[in-house]
Amino acid sequence: QGSGKTTSTAKIAKRLTDRNKKKVLMASLDTRRPAAMEQLAVLGQQVGVQTLPIVAGQSAVQIAKRAIEAGRLGGYDAVML
């Protein structure tokens, strides 16, 4: 914890959006640290990148499947988990 994974994800997503003109969706799979999900949502707002809405009680696998499906249905170029 605290090594910058969530922040790095947002930085990479912003770069993909700004430089490569990609439509990016970010989703946090960190179910052991729920604040990570909130942190990613806040960072997504700050950098202008969409984040998958948080659904309480989902496992990491369920979140990943939902993110992939949302990416497919939403026409995203990249889904970052």
N, CA, C and O atoms as a Maestro MAE file, in Angstrom:
{
 s_m_m2io_version
 :::
 2.0.0
}

f_m_ct {
 s_m_title
 :::
 protein
 m_atom[324] {
  # First column is atom index #
  i_m_mmod_type
  r_m_x_coord
  r_m_y_coord
  r_m_z_coord
  i_m_residue_number
  s_m_chain_name
  s_m_pdb_residue_name
  s_m_pdb_atom_name
  i_m_atomic_number
  :::
  1 25 0.831 -1.178 0.000 1 A "GLN " " N  " 7
  2 3 0.000 0.000 0.000 1 A "GLN " " CA " 6
  3 2 0.876 1.241 0.000 1 A "GLN " " C  " 6
  4 15 1.976 1.256 0.551 1 A "GLN " " O  " 8
  5 25 0.356 2.269 -0.629 2 A "GLY " " N  " 7
  6 3 1.050 3.546 -0.622 2 A "GLY " " CA " 6
  7 2 2.167 3.676 -1.635 2 A "GLY " " C  " 6
  8 15 2.985 4.590 -1.538 2 A "GLY " " O  " 8
  9 25 2.216 2.774 -2.607 3 A "SER " " N  " 7
  10 3 3.301 2.850 -3.590 3 A "SER " " CA " 6
  11 2 2.908 3.655 -4.828 3 A "SER " " C  " 6
  12 15 3.737 3.845 -5.718 3 A "SER " " O  " 8
  13 25 1.653 4.136 -4.906 4 A "GLY " " N  " 7
  14 3 1.258 5.006 -6.010 4 A "GLY " " CA " 6
  15 2 0.541 4.326 -7.161 4 A "GLY " " C  " 6
  16 15 0.459 4.892 -8.251 4 A "GLY " " O  " 8
  17 25 0.022 3.133 -6.950 5 A "LYS " " N  " 7
  18 3 -0.651 2.404 -8.037 5 A "LYS " " CA " 6
  19 2 -1.885 3.148 -8.549 5 A "LYS " " C  " 6
  20 15 -2.080 3.259 -9.759 5 A "LYS " " O  " 8
  21 25 -2.705 3.649 -7.653 6 A "THR " " N  " 7
  22 3 -3.933 4.329 -8.047 6 A "THR " " CA " 6
  23 2 -3.614 5.640 -8.759 6 A "THR " " C  " 6
  24 15 -4.215 5.955 -9.787 6 A "THR " " O  " 8
  25 25 -2.689 6.384 -8.225 7 A "THR " " N  " 7
  26 3 -2.287 7.643 -8.839 7 A "THR " " CA " 6
  27 2 -1.651 7.405 -10.207 7 A "THR " " C  " 6
  28 15 -1.915 8.145 -11.155 7 A "THR " " O  " 8
  29 25 -0.826 6.386 -10.305 8 A "SER " " N  " 7
  30 3 -0.189 6.062 -11.590 8 A "SER " " CA " 6
  31 2 -1.223 5.682 -12.638 8 A "SER " " C  " 6
  32 15 -1.090 6.046 -13.807 8 A "SER " " O  " 8
  33 25 -2.250 4.954 -12.226 9 A "THR " " N  " 7
  34 3 -3.321 4.578 -13.150 9 A "THR " " CA " 6
  35 2 -3.986 5.822 -13.721 9 A "THR " " C  " 6
  36 15 -4.220 5.904 -14.926 9 A "THR " " O  " 8
  37 25 -4.290 6.787 -12.864 10 A "ALA " " N  " 7
  38 3 -4.924 8.028 -13.322 10 A "ALA " " CA " 6
  39 2 -3.999 8.813 -14.249 10 A "ALA " " C  " 6
  40 15 -4.457 9.398 -15.231 10 A "ALA " " O  " 8
  41 25 -2.708 8.829 -13.946 11 A "LYS " " N  " 7
  42 3 -1.749 9.543 -14.799 11 A "LYS " " CA " 6
  43 2 -1.659 8.907 -16.181 11 A "LYS " " C  " 6
  44 15 -1.622 9.608 -17.192 11 A "LYS " " O  " 8
  45 25 -1.623 7.582 -16.223 12 A "ILE " " N  " 7
  46 3 -1.561 6.882 -17.509 12 A "ILE " " CA " 6
  47 2 -2.854 7.104 -18.298 12 A "ILE " " C  " 6
  48 15 -2.820 7.322 -19.509 12 A "ILE " " O  " 8
  49 25 -3.988 7.048 -17.606 13 A "ALA " " N  " 7
  50 3 -5.275 7.271 -18.264 13 A "ALA " " CA " 6
  51 2 -5.356 8.676 -18.844 13 A "ALA " " C  " 6
  52 15 -5.845 8.861 -19.958 13 A "ALA " " O  " 8
  53 25 -4.884 9.657 -18.105 14 A "LYS " " N  " 7
  54 3 -4.885 11.034 -18.601 14 A "LYS " " CA " 6
  55 2 -3.996 11.163 -19.829 14 A "LYS " " C  " 6
  56 15 -4.356 11.835 -20.796 14 A "LYS " " O  " 8
  57 25 -2.848 10.524 -19.788 15 A "ARG " " N  " 7
  58 3 -1.938 10.571 -20.939 15 A "ARG " " CA " 6
  59 2 -2.585 9.933 -22.177 15 A "ARG " " C  " 6
  60 15 -2.499 10.474 -23.279 15 A "ARG " " O  " 8
  61 25 -3.225 8.792 -21.982 16 A "LEU " " N  " 7
  62 3 -3.907 8.139 -23.103 16 A "LEU " " CA " 6
  63 2 -5.003 9.037 -23.670 16 A "LEU " " C  " 6
  64 15 -5.201 9.104 -24.883 16 A "LEU " " O  " 8
  65 25 -5.706 9.722 -22.780 17 A "THR " " N  " 7
  66 3 -6.795 10.602 -23.200 17 A "THR " " CA " 6
  67 2 -6.262 11.838 -23.919 17 A "THR " " C  " 6
  68 15 -6.739 12.182 -25.001 17 A "THR " " O  " 8
  69 25 -5.288 12.499 -23.329 18 A "ASP " " N  " 7
  70 3 -4.780 13.761 -23.880 18 A "ASP " " CA " 6
  71 2 -3.908 13.568 -25.121 18 A "ASP " " C  " 6
  72 15 -4.133 14.202 -26.151 18 A "ASP " " O  " 8
  73 25 -2.928 12.704 -25.014 19 A "ARG " " N  " 7
  74 3 -1.965 12.551 -26.118 19 A "ARG " " CA " 6
  75 2 -2.448 11.632 -27.229 19 A "ARG " " C  " 6
  76 15 -2.216 11.893 -28.410 19 A "ARG " " O  " 8
  77 25 -3.123 10.554 -26.842 20 A "ASN " " N  " 7
  78 3 -3.514 9.556 -27.832 20 A "ASN " " CA " 6
  79 2 -4.982 9.627 -28.221 20 A "ASN " " C  " 6
  80 15 -5.452 8.852 -29.053 20 A "ASN " " O  " 8
  81 25 -5.710 10.574 -27.606 21 A "LYS " " N  " 7
  82 3 -7.130 10.776 -27.904 21 A "LYS " " CA " 6
  83 2 -7.948 9.499 -27.749 21 A "LYS " " C  " 6
  84 15 -8.842 9.220 -28.548 21 A "LYS " " O  " 8
  85 25 -7.633 8.736 -26.720 22 A "LYS " " N  " 7
  86 3 -8.342 7.491 -26.438 22 A "LYS " " CA " 6
  87 2 -9.435 7.745 -25.412 22 A "LYS " " C  " 6
  88 15 -9.299 8.606 -24.543 22 A "LYS " " O  " 8
  89 25 -10.510 6.994 -25.520 23 A "LYS " " N  " 7
  90 3 -11.588 7.041 -24.536 23 A "LYS " " CA " 6
  91 2 -11.279 5.954 -23.514 23 A "LYS " " C  " 6
  92 15 -11.249 4.770 -23.849 23 A "LYS " " O  " 8
  93 25 -11.049 6.363 -22.258 24 A "VAL " " N  " 7
  94 3 -10.555 5.452 -21.216 24 A "VAL " " CA " 6
  95 2 -11.565 5.342 -20.080 24 A "VAL " " C  " 6
  96 15 -12.193 6.323 -19.683 24 A "VAL " " O  " 8
  97 25 -11.704 4.117 -19.568 25 A "LEU " " N  " 7
  98 3 -12.510 3.847 -18.388 25 A "LEU " " CA " 6
  99 2 -11.605 3.219 -17.344 25 A "LEU " " C  " 6
  100 15 -10.875 2.273 -17.641 25 A "LEU " " O  " 8
  101 25 -11.647 3.738 -16.123 26 A "MET " " N  " 7
  102 3 -10.849 3.180 -15.031 26 A "MET " " CA " 6
  103 2 -11.779 2.504 -14.023 26 A "MET " " C  " 6
  104 15 -12.893 2.964 -13.775 26 A "MET " " O  " 8
  105 25 -11.293 1.398 -13.446 27 A "ALA " " N  " 7
  106 3 -12.055 0.693 -12.408 27 A "ALA " " CA " 6
  107 2 -11.088 0.174 -11.363 27 A "ALA " " C  " 6
  108 15 -10.046 -0.392 -11.693 27 A "ALA " " O  " 8
  109 25 -11.436 0.369 -10.107 28 A "SER " " N  " 7
  110 3 -10.612 -0.122 -9.009 28 A "SER " " CA " 6
  111 2 -11.065 -1.516 -8.596 28 A "SER " " C  " 6
  112 15 -12.250 -1.753 -8.362 28 A "SER " " O  " 8
  113 25 -10.107 -2.432 -8.511 29 A "LEU " " N  " 7
  114 3 -10.404 -3.796 -8.074 29 A "LEU " " CA " 6
  115 2 -9.952 -4.034 -6.637 29 A "LEU " " C  " 6
  116 15 -9.988 -5.165 -6.152 29 A "LEU " " O  " 8
  117 25 -9.530 -2.982 -5.962 30 A "ASP " " N  " 7
  118 3 -9.015 -3.092 -4.596 30 A "ASP " " CA " 6
  119 2 -10.173 -3.154 -3.611 30 A "ASP " " C  " 6
  120 15 -10.598 -2.133 -3.071 30 A "ASP " " O  " 8
  121 25 -10.679 -4.361 -3.383 31 A "THR " " N  " 7
  122 3 -11.820 -4.524 -2.476 31 A "THR " " CA " 6
  123 2 -11.391 -4.556 -1.014 31 A "THR " " C  " 6
  124 15 -12.229 -4.424 -0.122 31 A "THR " " O  " 8
  125 25 -10.108 -4.729 -0.761 32 A "ARG " " N  " 7
  126 3 -9.611 -4.747 0.626 32 A "ARG " " CA " 6
  127 2 -9.408 -3.334 1.175 32 A "ARG " " C  " 6
  128 15 -9.381 -3.124 2.388 32 A "ARG " " O  " 8
  129 25 -9.268 -2.388 0.277 33 A "ARG " " N  " 7
  130 3 -9.099 -0.998 0.699 33 A "ARG " " CA " 6
  131 2 -10.139 -0.158 -0.044 33 A "ARG " " C  " 6
  132 15 -9.828 0.434 -1.078 33 A "ARG " " O  " 8
  133 25 -11.363 -0.100 0.467 34 A "PRO " " N  " 7
  134 3 -12.444 0.611 -0.212 34 A "PRO " " CA " 6
  135 2 -12.123 2.071 -0.516 34 A "PRO " " C  " 6
  136 15 -12.657 2.634 -1.472 34 A "PRO " " O  " 8
  137 25 -11.275 2.677 0.270 35 A "ALA " " N  " 7
  138 3 -10.888 4.070 -0.007 35 A "ALA " " CA " 6
  139 2 -10.182 4.191 -1.350 35 A "ALA " " C  " 6
  140 15 -10.172 5.270 -1.942 35 A "ALA " " O  " 8
  141 25 -9.596 3.110 -1.841 36 A "ALA " " N  " 7
  142 3 -8.936 3.135 -3.147 36 A "ALA " " CA " 6
  143 2 -9.952 3.401 -4.247 36 A "ALA " " C  " 6
  144 15 -9.652 4.101 -5.214 36 A "ALA " " O  " 8
  145 25 -11.135 2.855 -4.107 37 A "MET " " N  " 7
  146 3 -12.189 3.080 -5.100 37 A "MET " " CA " 6
  147 2 -12.603 4.547 -5.114 37 A "MET " " C  " 6
  148 15 -12.767 5.153 -6.173 37 A "MET " " O  " 8
  149 25 -12.766 5.094 -3.936 38 A "GLU " " N  " 7
  150 3 -13.114 6.516 -3.830 38 A "GLU " " CA " 6
  151 2 -11.979 7.387 -4.356 38 A "GLU " " C  " 6
  152 15 -12.220 8.387 -5.033 38 A "GLU " " O  " 8
  153 25 -10.742 7.006 -4.044 39 A "GLN " " N  " 7
  154 3 -9.581 7.759 -4.507 39 A "GLN " " CA " 6
  155 2 -9.537 7.773 -6.030 39 A "GLN " " C  " 6
  156 15 -9.274 8.817 -6.627 39 A "GLN " " O  " 8
  157 25 -9.789 6.637 -6.664 40 A "LEU " " N  " 7
  158 3 -9.760 6.568 -8.122 40 A "LEU " " CA " 6
  159 2 -10.880 7.415 -8.721 40 A "LEU " " C  " 6
  160 15 -10.682 8.068 -9.745 40 A "LEU " " O  " 8
  161 25 -12.057 7.408 -8.087 41 A "ALA " " N  " 7
  162 3 -13.168 8.223 -8.567 41 A "ALA " " CA " 6
  163 2 -12.816 9.711 -8.510 41 A "ALA " " C  " 6
  164 15 -13.106 10.456 -9.446 41 A "ALA " " O  " 8
  165 25 -12.198 10.137 -7.421 42 A "VAL " " N  " 7
  166 3 -11.791 11.539 -7.273 42 A "VAL " " CA " 6
  167 2 -10.719 11.896 -8.302 42 A "VAL " " C  " 6
  168 15 -10.797 12.942 -8.946 42 A "VAL " " O  " 8
  169 25 -9.729 11.033 -8.453 43 A "LEU " " N  " 7
  170 3 -8.674 11.289 -9.441 43 A "LEU " " CA " 6
  171 2 -9.248 11.323 -10.853 43 A "LEU " " C  " 6
  172 15 -8.833 12.141 -11.674 43 A "LEU " " O  " 8
  173 25 -10.199 10.440 -11.138 44 A "GLY " " N  " 7
  174 3 -10.837 10.434 -12.450 44 A "GLY " " CA " 6
  175 2 -11.519 11.758 -12.743 44 A "GLY " " C  " 6
  176 15 -11.416 12.281 -13.853 44 A "GLY " " O  " 8
  177 25 -12.211 12.299 -11.762 45 A "GLN " " N  " 7
  178 3 -12.848 13.605 -11.933 45 A "GLN " " CA " 6
  179 2 -11.803 14.688 -12.165 45 A "GLN " " C  " 6
  180 15 -11.990 15.559 -13.015 45 A "GLN " " O  " 8
  181 25 -10.711 14.641 -11.422 46 A "GLN " " N  " 7
  182 3 -9.668 15.656 -11.541 46 A "GLN " " CA " 6
  183 2 -9.005 15.657 -12.910 46 A "GLN " " C  " 6
  184 15 -8.673 16.718 -13.438 46 A "GLN " " O  " 8
  185 25 -8.809 14.473 -13.491 47 A "VAL " " N  " 7
  186 3 -8.107 14.396 -14.779 47 A "VAL " " CA " 6
  187 2 -9.059 14.255 -15.964 47 A "VAL " " C  " 6
  188 15 -8.612 14.213 -17.110 47 A "VAL " " O  " 8
  189 25 -10.367 14.182 -15.702 48 A "GLY " " N  " 7
  190 3 -11.344 14.109 -16.777 48 A "GLY " " CA " 6
  191 2 -11.452 12.739 -17.435 48 A "GLY " " C  " 6
  192 15 -11.688 12.637 -18.639 48 A "GLY " " O  " 8
  193 25 -11.276 11.682 -16.636 49 A "VAL " " N  " 7
  194 3 -11.370 10.315 -17.145 49 A "VAL " " CA " 6
  195 2 -12.500 9.599 -16.396 49 A "VAL " " C  " 6
  196 15 -12.613 9.705 -15.175 49 A "VAL " " O  " 8
  197 25 -13.320 8.881 -17.136 50 A "GLN " " N  " 7
  198 3 -14.448 8.170 -16.545 50 A "GLN " " CA " 6
  199 2 -13.985 7.045 -15.630 50 A "GLN " " C  " 6
  200 15 -12.985 6.380 -15.898 50 A "GLN " " O  " 8
  201 25 -14.727 6.844 -14.548 51 A "THR " " N  " 7
  202 3 -14.472 5.703 -13.663 51 A "THR " " CA " 6
  203 2 -15.751 4.899 -13.546 51 A "THR " " C  " 6
  204 15 -16.854 5.438 -13.635 51 A "THR " " O  " 8
  205 25 -15.587 3.607 -13.348 52 A "LEU " " N  " 7
  206 3 -16.729 2.721 -13.179 52 A "LEU " " CA " 6
  207 2 -17.406 3.047 -11.855 52 A "LEU " " C  " 6
  208 15 -16.733 3.157 -10.830 52 A "LEU " " O  " 8
  209 25 -18.732 3.202 -11.859 53 A "PRO " " N  " 7
  210 3 -19.425 3.478 -10.594 53 A "PRO " " CA " 6
  211 2 -19.193 2.346 -9.581 53 A "PRO " " C  " 6
  212 15 -19.112 1.173 -9.947 53 A "PRO " " O  " 8
  213 25 -19.091 2.718 -8.328 54 A "ILE " " N  " 7
  214 3 -18.849 1.757 -7.256 54 A "ILE " " CA " 6
  215 2 -20.162 1.074 -6.883 54 A "ILE " " C  " 6
  216 15 -21.180 1.733 -6.672 54 A "ILE " " O  " 8
  217 25 -20.125 -0.252 -6.804 55 A "VAL " " N  " 7
  218 3 -21.264 -1.039 -6.329 55 A "VAL " " CA " 6
  219 2 -20.771 -1.809 -5.110 55 A "VAL " " C  " 6
  220 15 -19.901 -2.674 -5.219 55 A "VAL " " O  " 8
  221 25 -21.327 -1.490 -3.965 56 A "ALA " " N  " 7
  222 3 -20.877 -2.106 -2.711 56 A "ALA " " CA " 6
  223 2 -21.082 -3.619 -2.727 56 A "ALA " " C  " 6
  224 15 -22.078 -4.124 -3.246 56 A "ALA " " O  " 8
  225 25 -20.116 -4.324 -2.146 57 A "GLY " " N  " 7
  226 3 -20.237 -5.762 -1.966 57 A "GLY " " CA " 6
  227 2 -19.786 -6.622 -3.128 57 A "GLY " " C  " 6
  228 15 -19.863 -7.848 -3.046 57 A "GLY " " O  " 8
  229 25 -19.317 -6.014 -4.213 58 A "GLN " " N  " 7
  230 3 -18.863 -6.816 -5.346 58 A "GLN " " CA " 6
  231 2 -17.437 -7.296 -5.146 58 A "GLN " " C  " 6
  232 15 -16.616 -6.613 -4.534 58 A "GLN " " O  " 8
  233 25 -17.158 -8.478 -5.669 59 A "SER " " N  " 7
  234 3 -15.796 -9.013 -5.632 59 A "SER " " CA " 6
  235 2 -14.985 -8.372 -6.761 59 A "SER " " C  " 6
  236 15 -15.541 -7.739 -7.657 59 A "SER " " O  " 8
  237 25 -13.676 -8.546 -6.702 60 A "ALA " " N  " 7
  238 3 -12.804 -8.009 -7.747 60 A "ALA " " CA " 6
  239 2 -13.157 -8.590 -9.112 60 A "ALA " " C  " 6
  240 15 -13.129 -7.882 -10.118 60 A "ALA " " O  " 8
  241 25 -13.485 -9.866 -9.145 61 A "VAL " " N  " 7
  242 3 -13.855 -10.515 -10.409 61 A "VAL " " CA " 6
  243 2 -15.145 -9.909 -10.962 61 A "VAL " " C  " 6
  244 15 -15.248 -9.656 -12.162 61 A "VAL " " O  " 8
  245 25 -16.115 -9.681 -10.103 62 A "GLN " " N  " 7
  246 3 -17.377 -9.083 -10.537 62 A "GLN " " CA " 6
  247 2 -17.158 -7.666 -11.063 62 A "GLN " " C  " 6
  248 15 -17.753 -7.272 -12.066 62 A "GLN " " O  " 8
  249 25 -16.311 -6.911 -10.387 63 A "ILE " " N  " 7
  250 3 -16.014 -5.543 -10.829 63 A "ILE " " CA " 6
  251 2 -15.326 -5.582 -12.187 63 A "ILE " " C  " 6
  252 15 -15.668 -4.805 -13.078 63 A "ILE " " O  " 8
  253 25 -14.363 -6.476 -12.350 64 A "ALA " " N  " 7
  254 3 -13.634 -6.577 -13.616 64 A "ALA " " CA " 6
  255 2 -14.577 -6.934 -14.758 64 A "ALA " " C  " 6
  256 15 -14.501 -6.337 -15.832 64 A "ALA " " O  " 8
  257 25 -15.456 -7.890 -14.542 65 A "LYS " " N  " 7
  258 3 -16.411 -8.281 -15.589 65 A "LYS " " CA " 6
  259 2 -17.331 -7.118 -15.943 65 A "LYS " " C  " 6
  260 15 -17.621 -6.877 -17.114 65 A "LYS " " O  " 8
  261 25 -17.786 -6.399 -14.915 66 A "ARG " " N  " 7
  262 3 -18.668 -5.250 -15.156 66 A "ARG " " CA " 6
  263 2 -17.934 -4.142 -15.910 66 A "ARG " " C  " 6
  264 15 -18.511 -3.492 -16.782 66 A "ARG " " O  " 8
  265 25 -16.665 -3.930 -15.574 67 A "ALA " " N  " 7
  266 3 -15.867 -2.904 -16.244 67 A "ALA " " CA " 6
  267 2 -15.636 -3.253 -17.719 67 A "ALA " " C  " 6
  268 15 -15.760 -2.394 -18.593 67 A "ALA " " O  " 8
  269 25 -15.302 -4.512 -17.986 68 A "ILE " " N  " 7
  270 3 -15.079 -4.941 -19.363 68 A "ILE " " CA " 6
  271 2 -16.358 -4.765 -20.178 68 A "ILE " " C  " 6
  272 15 -16.318 -4.280 -21.308 68 A "ILE " " O  " 8
  273 25 -17.475 -5.154 -19.608 69 A "GLU " " N  " 7
  274 3 -18.761 -5.020 -20.309 69 A "GLU " " CA " 6
  275 2 -19.107 -3.548 -20.526 69 A "GLU " " C  " 6
  276 15 -19.574 -3.177 -21.602 69 A "GLU " " O  " 8
  277 25 -18.883 -2.707 -19.515 70 A "ALA " " N  " 7
  278 3 -19.144 -1.271 -19.655 70 A "ALA " " CA " 6
  279 2 -18.244 -0.667 -20.719 70 A "ALA " " C  " 6
  280 15 -18.672 0.195 -21.488 70 A "ALA " " O  " 8
  281 25 -16.994 -1.121 -20.763 71 A "GLY " " N  " 7
  282 3 -16.068 -0.644 -21.788 71 A "GLY " " CA " 6
  283 2 -16.522 -1.023 -23.180 71 A "GLY " " C  " 6
  284 15 -16.443 -0.222 -24.111 71 A "GLY " " O  " 8
  285 25 -16.994 -2.235 -23.313 72 A "ARG " " N  " 7
  286 3 -17.477 -2.728 -24.609 72 A "ARG " " CA " 6
  287 2 -18.724 -1.953 -25.038 72 A "ARG " " C  " 6
  288 15 -18.809 -1.478 -26.170 72 A "ARG " " O  " 8
  289 25 -19.683 -1.831 -24.129 73 A "LEU " " N  " 7
  290 3 -20.938 -1.159 -24.450 73 A "LEU " " CA " 6
  291 2 -20.771 0.352 -24.630 73 A "LEU " " C  " 6
  292 15 -21.484 0.978 -25.414 73 A "LEU " " O  " 8
  293 25 -19.818 0.923 -23.892 74 A "GLY " " N  " 7
  294 3 -19.614 2.371 -23.950 74 A "GLY " " CA " 6
  295 2 -18.674 2.839 -25.037 74 A "GLY " " C  " 6
  296 15 -18.461 4.041 -25.193 74 A "GLY " " O  " 8
  297 25 -18.108 1.918 -25.788 75 A "GLY " " N  " 7
  298 3 -17.211 2.304 -26.877 75 A "GLY " " CA " 6
  299 2 -15.862 2.821 -26.410 75 A "GLY " " C  " 6
  300 15 -15.253 3.662 -27.071 75 A "GLY " " O  " 8
  301 25 -15.392 2.321 -25.274 76 A "TYR " " N  " 7
  302 3 -14.106 2.767 -24.750 76 A "TYR " " CA " 6
  303 2 -12.963 2.075 -25.514 76 A "TYR " " C  " 6
  304 15 -13.074 0.922 -25.930 76 A "TYR " " O  " 8
  305 25 -11.878 2.813 -25.677 77 A "ASP " " N  " 7
  306 3 -10.680 2.264 -26.324 77 A "ASP " " CA " 6
  307 2 -9.849 1.457 -25.330 77 A "ASP " " C  " 6
  308 15 -9.176 0.501 -25.713 77 A "ASP " " O  " 8
  309 25 -9.897 1.839 -24.061 78 A "ALA " " N  " 7
  310 3 -9.087 1.173 -23.034 78 A "ALA " " CA " 6
  311 2 -9.878 1.096 -21.739 78 A "ALA " " C  " 6
  312 15 -10.576 2.038 -21.362 78 A "ALA " " O  " 8
  313 25 -9.757 -0.037 -21.065 79 A "VAL " " N  " 7
  314 3 -10.319 -0.215 -19.730 79 A "VAL " " CA " 6
  315 2 -9.144 -0.545 -18.821 79 A "VAL " " C  " 6
  316 15 -8.464 -1.553 -19.013 79 A "VAL " " O  " 8
  317 25 -8.910 0.305 -17.835 80 A "MET " " N  " 7
  318 3 -7.786 0.121 -16.921 80 A "MET " " CA " 6
  319 2 -8.314 -0.424 -15.603 80 A "MET " " C  " 6
  320 15 -9.155 0.190 -14.945 80 A "MET " " O  " 8
  321 25 -7.798 -1.596 -15.236 81 A "LEU " " N  " 7
  322 3 -8.220 -2.247 -13.999 81 A "LEU " " CA " 6
  323 2 -7.122 -2.173 -12.977 81 A "LEU " " C  " 6
  324 15 -7.282 -2.667 -11.861 81 A "LEU " " O  " 8
  :::
 }
 m_bond[323] {
  # First column is bond index #
  i_m_from
  i_m_to
  i_m_order
  :::
  1 1 2 1
  2 2 3 1
  3 3 4 2
  4 3 5 1
  5 5 6 1
  6 6 7 1
  7 7 8 2
  8 7 9 1
  9 9 10 1
  10 10 11 1
  11 11 12 2
  12 11 13 1
  13 13 14 1
  14 14 15 1
  15 15 16 2
  16 15 17 1
  17 17 18 1
  18 18 19 1
  19 19 20 2
  20 19 21 1
  21 21 22 1
  22 22 23 1
  23 23 24 2
  24 23 25 1
  25 25 26 1
  26 26 27 1
  27 27 28 2
  28 27 29 1
  29 29 30 1
  30 30 31 1
  31 31 32 2
  32 31 33 1
  33 33 34 1
  34 34 35 1
  35 35 36 2
  36 35 37 1
  37 37 38 1
  38 38 39 1
  39 39 40 2
  40 39 41 1
  41 41 42 1
  42 42 43 1
  43 43 44 2
  44 43 45 1
  45 45 46 1
  46 46 47 1
  47 47 48 2
  48 47 49 1
  49 49 50 1
  50 50 51 1
  51 51 52 2
  52 51 53 1
  53 53 54 1
  54 54 55 1
  55 55 56 2
  56 55 57 1
  57 57 58 1
  58 58 59 1
  59 59 60 2
  60 59 61 1
  61 61 62 1
  62 62 63 1
  63 63 64 2
  64 63 65 1
  65 65 66 1
  66 66 67 1
  67 67 68 2
  68 67 69 1
  69 69 70 1
  70 70 71 1
  71 71 72 2
  72 71 73 1
  73 73 74 1
  74 74 75 1
  75 75 76 2
  76 75 77 1
  77 77 78 1
  78 78 79 1
  79 79 80 2
  80 79 81 1
  81 81 82 1
  82 82 83 1
  83 83 84 2
  84 83 85 1
  85 85 86 1
  86 86 87 1
  87 87 88 2
  88 87 89 1
  89 89 90 1
  90 90 91 1
  91 91 92 2
  92 91 93 1
  93 93 94 1
  94 94 95 1
  95 95 96 2
  96 95 97 1
  97 97 98 1
  98 98 99 1
  99 99 100 2
  100 99 101 1
  101 101 102 1
  102 102 103 1
  103 103 104 2
  104 103 105 1
  105 105 106 1
  106 106 107 1
  107 107 108 2
  108 107 109 1
  109 109 110 1
  110 110 111 1
  111 111 112 2
  112 111 113 1
  113 113 114 1
  114 114 115 1
  115 115 116 2
  116 115 117 1
  117 117 118 1
  118 118 119 1
  119 119 120 2
  120 119 121 1
  121 121 122 1
  122 122 123 1
  123 123 124 2
  124 123 125 1
  125 125 126 1
  126 126 127 1
  127 127 128 2
  128 127 129 1
  129 129 130 1
  130 130 131 1
  131 131 132 2
  132 131 133 1
  133 133 134 1
  134 134 135 1
  135 135 136 2
  136 135 137 1
  137 137 138 1
  138 138 139 1
  139 139 140 2
  140 139 141 1
  141 141 142 1
  142 142 143 1
  143 143 144 2
  144 143 145 1
  145 145 146 1
  146 146 147 1
  147 147 148 2
  148 147 149 1
  149 149 150 1
  150 150 151 1
  151 151 152 2
  152 151 153 1
  153 153 154 1
  154 154 155 1
  155 155 156 2
  156 155 157 1
  157 157 158 1
  158 158 159 1
  159 159 160 2
  160 159 161 1
  161 161 162 1
  162 162 163 1
  163 163 164 2
  164 163 165 1
  165 165 166 1
  166 166 167 1
  167 167 168 2
  168 167 169 1
  169 169 170 1
  170 170 171 1
  171 171 172 2
  172 171 173 1
  173 173 174 1
  174 174 175 1
  175 175 176 2
  176 175 177 1
  177 177 178 1
  178 178 179 1
  179 179 180 2
  180 179 181 1
  181 181 182 1
  182 182 183 1
  183 183 184 2
  184 183 185 1
  185 185 186 1
  186 186 187 1
  187 187 188 2
  188 187 189 1
  189 189 190 1
  190 190 191 1
  191 191 192 2
  192 191 193 1
  193 193 194 1
  194 194 195 1
  195 195 196 2
  196 195 197 1
  197 197 198 1
  198 198 199 1
  199 199 200 2
  200 199 201 1
  201 201 202 1
  202 202 203 1
  203 203 204 2
  204 203 205 1
  205 205 206 1
  206 206 207 1
  207 207 208 2
  208 207 209 1
  209 209 210 1
  210 210 211 1
  211 211 212 2
  212 211 213 1
  213 213 214 1
  214 214 215 1
  215 215 216 2
  216 215 217 1
  217 217 218 1
  218 218 219 1
  219 219 220 2
  220 219 221 1
  221 221 222 1
  222 222 223 1
  223 223 224 2
  224 223 225 1
  225 225 226 1
  226 226 227 1
  227 227 228 2
  228 227 229 1
  229 229 230 1
  230 230 231 1
  231 231 232 2
  232 231 233 1
  233 233 234 1
  234 234 235 1
  235 235 236 2
  236 235 237 1
  237 237 238 1
  238 238 239 1
  239 239 240 2
  240 239 241 1
  241 241 242 1
  242 242 243 1
  243 243 244 2
  244 243 245 1
  245 245 246 1
  246 246 247 1
  247 247 248 2
  248 247 249 1
  249 249 250 1
  250 250 251 1
  251 251 252 2
  252 251 253 1
  253 253 254 1
  254 254 255 1
  255 255 256 2
  256 255 257 1
  257 257 258 1
  258 258 259 1
  259 259 260 2
  260 259 261 1
  261 261 262 1
  262 262 263 1
  263 263 264 2
  264 263 265 1
  265 265 266 1
  266 266 267 1
  267 267 268 2
  268 267 269 1
  269 269 270 1
  270 270 271 1
  271 271 272 2
  272 271 273 1
  273 273 274 1
  274 274 275 1
  275 275 276 2
  276 275 277 1
  277 277 278 1
  278 278 279 1
  279 279 280 2
  280 279 281 1
  281 281 282 1
  282 282 283 1
  283 283 284 2
  284 283 285 1
  285 285 286 1
  286 286 287 1
  287 287 288 2
  288 287 289 1
  289 289 290 1
  290 290 291 1
  291 291 292 2
  292 291 293 1
  293 293 294 1
  294 294 295 1
  295 295 296 2
  296 295 297 1
  297 297 298 1
  298 298 299 1
  299 299 300 2
  300 299 301 1
  301 301 302 1
  302 302 303 1
  303 303 304 2
  304 303 305 1
  305 305 306 1
  306 306 307 1
  307 307 308 2
  308 307 309 1
  309 309 310 1
  310 310 311 1
  311 311 312 2
  312 311 313 1
  313 313 314 1
  314 314 315 1
  315 315 316 2
  316 315 317 1
  317 317 318 1
  318 318 319 1
  319 319 320 2
  320 319 321 1
  321 321 322 1
  322 322 323 1
  323 323 324 2
  :::
 }
}
